[in-house]
């Protein structure tokens, strides 16, 4: 099982912060060798558990949760089981090596999609985002990159299995030689062809994406706002049930926080087409605080003070405004909702998040809680009034089908909220429904250990999805970068941390 652990170590150096992507092409060799050589199914599962948990403990430490780590590793048991069955069905070693890449890519996809939190940022394919092979994402996104990496590893392992050593004692000094038999040389040739062809196809693909994007003529200007944790902390600390006097005070606090951002917008030569605020800033339910328009159009019965402040921002800056907040509707369901305001302050449309975050938005275990959640209670005290882990009434409802927003009727865009973009197939749904660009807003106040490493991993995933789908992905959030990822994989980002506690990125996106 030490081979499984060695694979995890080799893979780790290809992830942030080192990002030595070349190691991805050899990282799976020890684990593949273990899977092909081991005859005991029990030991295969044990070795796989070591490989996946060791890798996750480093890459996904920001979301360290034993239930998720164990579930993820168990889902990946399908890979060694599949290889084990293939070996029992045929003794042809060449067949074993041929099935390794597609089986690995398939089960890594299953694991990433079905784990309680999406695991695509842990997939070994994302390590090619900063590499010359990024353009291969055009042919199938992160899944194709998984397949490509696994194929190179399998070909190299096939060659290494046929490595021959020899030492001659007939001459002085002794002659030490290393060679491959004919089959081994063919394995090396396959790996070389894959790498050269992948490099060429990637370069052609990225050049094509760039040319396609540059041919677009219309431009939309979007202001993306990111904030620090301190930006809205004072508002967040209020209880949910407030009287009118307290709500008026909250309204003034929100207006004060928005004022410097409003000033930044008004200083522009022309009003932007859209201003985007982070997911869930000024988080508070504000129950018994209804906005009449939100109630009449969409049944929203809470957060009226917050909605009115956003409406005033849209009217005073003559800009459309996109916000994300927790809402409660008349029937009692809670939603994570994106809300688009027109220049006159009216609410144009809403989007309800469909793919919810485990722990933060849904808890599948009822009133049972593992003992270690008490650590979270002490580390992030506000989590008690936010999370369904501690209060089943805080469960979120799932939104309906994926839908896009539009500006002026013709500018169509999608906005996967927070973890939704971590599912590549969700991003594709928005684009398939006509989105010309995506806006990805997040709230990362939950993230503690490994936070900066996590941010870089998410940028890599966005690069892959932009190159795959051929659309820009705009980024902002609470404790998130602000900027844009373009279809050729290029990235332009600014940090959220500064003395003002907010950052504003002005993006000019071609349509």
N, C-alpha and C positions, 0 to 999 in steps of 0.2 A: 504493500500500500504506500510505501515511500515514493513510488513513481507518481502516484496521484498527487501527493503533496508537492513533489517537484514540479509538476505541471502547473499547479496553482501559483507557486513562487515565480515561475517563468512568465506566467500570464500577468501577474501583478505588476511587473515592471513595464508592461505595455500600457497600463492605465495611468491616469493622472496620479501624482504630479509629474512622474518621470516621462511618461508618454513615449517610451521606446517601442514604437509600433512593430519594429522588425522581430521582436521576440514573439509576437503573436503567431508568426509562421513556424515556430518550433515549439511553442508552449504545449501543444496538445500531443506531441510525440511520446513523452513518457506515459501519459494517461492512455493513449490509444494502445501503446505496447502492453500496458497492464490489462486492458480490456480484452485484447486478442489472446494474451497468454494465460490468463486466469481461467481455471475450469470450475471453480466453486462459485455458484450463483450468490451465495451469502457473502463471500469475500468481494465479489464484484460490486454488490450494493454498498458494502462497508467502504471500499475504496472510492466509490463515487460520492458517498457522503463526505468523505474527507476532502475530495477535490472541490465540490461545490460549496461546502461551508467555509473552507479556508479562503476560497476566492471571494465569497460574499462578505466574509468578516472584514476584508480589506476594502473592497469596492463599494459595498452597500452599508458601511458602518454608520453612515448618517441616518439610516433607517433601521438601526439594529433592533431586531425583534425576534426572539427565538422561535416563535410560532411560524413566522414568515420564512426564516432561514430553513427550518426543518421541512416545511411544506414544499418549498422550492426544490430542495435536494431530492425529496421523495418523488416529486413529479418527474425529475430527470432520470429516475431509475428506469424509465422506459427505454433509454438509450442502451445501457449495458444488457438489459433483458433482450432487446431486439437483436443485438450482436450475438448474444449467447444462443438465441434460437437459430440465427443464420448459420452459426458454426455447427450446430447439431444437424442442420438440414443438408449442409454441403461441406465437404472437406477441401474444397478448392480455395486455397489461400488468396488467390487473386480476387475472387468474389468478395471475400471478407474486406479487403482493402477498398474495393469499389463501393461497398455499401456504407462504409464508415462516414464519409462526408454528408450524404443526404440524410442518414439517420441522425447524425449529430445535429445538423441544422434543424431538422424537424422537431426533435425533442427539446432543443434549446428554445425554439419558438413556443412549443406547448408550455414549457416551464415559465417562460417570460409572460405569456398571455394569461395563464390561469393562476399564477401565484396571487395571493391576496393584494399585494402591491405589484404593479407592472415591473418586470425585471429586465427590460430590454437594455437599460443602461449598464447591466452586468454582462451582457452578451459579448463574447470575444470579438464579434464583428465590428463593434463601435470603435475599436482601437485603430481602425483604418481611416477614421475621419481626418486626422492630421497628416495622413500619408499620401503619396502619389496615387494611391489606389481608390481614393474616395469616389471618383467618377463611376466606379462599378456599381454604386448604389442605384444609378439610373435604371439598372436592369432588374431590380427587385428589392431595393431598400436594404435595411439591416440584415434581412434574412439571406439575401444573395451574398452579402459580405461574409456572413457566417459560413455559408457553403464554400466560398472561395478560400477562406482561411483553413477550413477543415480539409479541403482537397489538397492544398499545398502540404499541410502536415502529414496527411496520409501518404502522399507520394514520397516525401522525404523518409518517412518511417519504412516504407517498402524498400527503398534503396539501402537504408542503414541495416536492415535485416540481412542484407546480402553483402555486407562489408567483410572483407577478408584481410587478416593480418598475417604477416610472415616475417621471420627473422632468419637470416642466413649466417651460419657459423663457419662457412667455408672460406670466407675472406676476412681480412683484417683491414679496417675495423668491421665490426658486425654491420650488416645491412638490414635495416628495418623498413618494411614496405607495407603500404595500405592500398587495397584495390577493391573494386566492385566486380561481381560477375556480370554477365550480359544482362540479366534481369535487373540487377541493381542499377546498371547504367541507364537502362530504360526508365527506371523510377526517377533518377536524377533528371533525365531529359524531360519527363512529364512535369516535374516541379518547375524546371527552368522555363518551359514553354508556358505554363500557367502564369508565372510571374511576369514574363515579357509580354505576353498577350494581355494580361490584366493591366499592366502599366500603359500599354498603347491604347487599349480601349478606354481606360479611365481618362487619359489626356484628351482623347477625341471627344468623349462624352462631356467633360467639363467645358471644353471649348464650345461645343454645341449648345450647352445650357447657357453659357455667357452670351453667345450670339443671338440666341432666341430671346433672351431677356433684353438685350440692348436694342433689338428691333421694335420693342414696344414704344409707343409714342406718347400716350397720355401719362400724366404724373399726378399722384395724390400725395399730399403732405400730411404726415401724421406725427403728433407729439406723444412720446412715450414717457410716462412718469414712473420712476422707481423710488422707493422710500426705504429708510432705515427702520429698525425696530422702534427707535425713539420717536419717530415722526408722529405717531398716533397713540402712543402708550397711554397718555392721560385720558383720552376718550375711551380707550379699551377697558380701563379699570373701573368704569362706572357699572353698577348693576343694571340688569335688563329692565326691571320695573321702575320707571321714573315718573314723577309728577310733572305738571306743566312747567313749573319754575325750573326744575332740574333739566328738562328737555330744552328749554330756551338757553340755558347755560351751555349745554352740549352743542347746540346749534352755533353759538358764538365761538366755541372752541374749534369746531370744524371749520368755520369761516376763517378764523385766524390761521389755521394750518394751510388752508387752500389759497390764502391771499398772495403769498410770494409766487406761487405757481401761476395764479391768475395774472399777476404783474408780468411774469415772463412771457405769457401768451400775448398780452396786450402790447408788449414792446415789439412784437413782430411786425414787419411791414404789412403783412396780410394775415387774416385769420387762417389757422390751419383747417384742413378738411375734417380732422378728427383729433381729439385729445383722449388718451387712454390712461386711466388710473389703474393702480395695482389691484389684484384680487384681494378683497376683504380688508381694505384699510378702514379705519374707524369701526372696527368690528364691535357691534352691539345689537342685540335683538330689538331694543326700543319697543317693547310690546305696548299695546294700547296707544299707539302713535301712528295713525293711519294717514296716508296721502290719498286724497280723493281720486286723482287721475289713475294712480297705480292700482287702487282698489277697483275702480270701474272697468278698466281695460284688462287687468290681469289678476284680479282677486287678491292682491297683496294687502295684508292688514297691519304690517309692522314697518319700522324703519322710515317713517314719514319725515322725521327731522333730517335724516341723512339724504333722502331723496330730494327734499326741497333745497338743500344746499347744493347738490349737484345740478339741479335745475337752474338755480341762480347763476352758477358758474357758466353753464352753457349760454344763457341769455346775455350775461355781461361780456363774455368773450366772443359772442357771435360764432361759436364753434359747436360742432357736434361733439358729444361726450359719451364715451363708453366706460361703464363702471361694472364692478362685480361685487355683489353683496349677498348676505344670507337673508332670505325672505320667508315669511310664513303666509300661506294663502288661507282663504276663508274656510276651506275644508280641513285645515289643520296641518297639512303637509309642509315640511321645510325644504327649501331648494337653495342650492348655490346658483345664483342667477346672474347672467350678464344682461345689462340694461343699456339700451342705446337712446340717448336724448338728441333731439333735433336742436337747431340753433335758437329756436324760440322757447326751448325748455320743455317741450312736450316729449313724452315717452313714445318713441317710434315702434320699438319691438323689444322682445326679450328672448334670451336663450337659457334654458335650464340644463345645468350640467347633468350628464347621464352616467358617466363612469366615475364612481365615487371613490374617495380615499379611505382605505381601511384605517380604522382607529379614529380618524378625524371626522369622517362623515357617515360611516356605518360601522357597526359592530355586530358580527354574526353569531355571537355566543351568549346572547341574552344578558342575564344578570351575572354570569360567571366572569371573573377577572383573574388573570394570573398574578401571582404575588409581586412580580417586578414592576407592575404599573404604579405601585406606590412611589417608586423612584421618580417616575415622570411627574407625579403629583407634587413632589417636593421641588423638582427642578424647574417645572413650568407651572406655577400655581394656577394660572388662569385656565389651564387645560380642563379643570373640573367643570367650569361653566361653559365649555366649548364642546366637549367630546361625548359621544354616545357610550364610550367605554364606562363612564361614570354615571351617566343619566340616559336611560333608553329614550326619553322624550326628545333627545337631541339628535335622534336618527334623521338623516336626510332622505328624501324621496328621490328616485331617479327620474330625470327628465325624459321627454319623448324622443323622437327621432332626431338625428343630427340635422341642424338647420343653419343657414348662413344669414348674415346681416347684409344690408345694402345701403350705400350712400348715394343719394340722388337717383335711386332706382337702377343705376347701371353699374356702379362700383360694388361688386360682390366680394365679400370676404368672410372667412370663418374664424371663430375664436374658441379653439379647444381650451378649456380652463384647467390650469395647473396639471395634475397627473394625467389628464386626457391625452395630451400630446405624447406622453410616454408610451402610449399604444399606437404604433405606426398606422395600423388600419383605421384608427379614428381620424387621424390627419388626412388620410386618403379619402375618407367619406366626404369631408368638407370640400376637397378639391374636385372630386367626382361630381359634386352638386354645383360646381361653377365658381368656387372661390378663386380669386386671382392672387390673393395673398392670405396668410394666416397671422393672427395676433395671438401670442401665447403669453398669458398673464398668470403669475403664480404668487402664492403666499408661502414664504419659507421660514416663518418665525418658529416652526417646530424643529428645524434642523440645528443640531448642535455639533457633535463630533464629525470631523471630516467634511465640513460644510463647503469649503472652497474647492476641494477635490470633487465634490458632488456637482457644484456649479459648472466646472469644466466638463465633466462627463455629460451633463445635460446639453451643453453647447455642442458637443460632438454628435449627440443624437439628433439635434436640430439640423446640423450640417448634413447629415446623412438623409434626413427626411426632405430637406430643401432640394438636394441634388436628385433625389428620387422623384419627387413630385413636380419639380420644375417651377416652384413658386417661392417668393421670399417669405421668411418667417420672422415676424417682428416680436420683440421680447421686452417684457417689463415685469415688475412685481415688487412685493414686499421682500426686502433682502434679496433682490435679484438684480442682475445686470439689466441695462437698457440698451437696445440697439437692434441690429438687423442681421440676419443670415441670408445670403443670396443663393440663387440656384446653382451658381458655379462653386459653392462651398466657401466663398469668402465671407469673413465675419467682421463687423464693425460694432464694437460694444463700448460702453462707458460703465464705470463702477457706480454703485449706489451710495457708497460711503463718502461723505464730505461734511463740512461744517454746517451746511444748510439742512442736512438730514433728508434731502431728496435730490434726484438727478432728473434732468429732462433731455431726452434725445430727440432730435428733429430728423425724421426719416422722409426721404423723397422716394417714393416707390413707383416704379413703372408698371403700367397696366397693359 
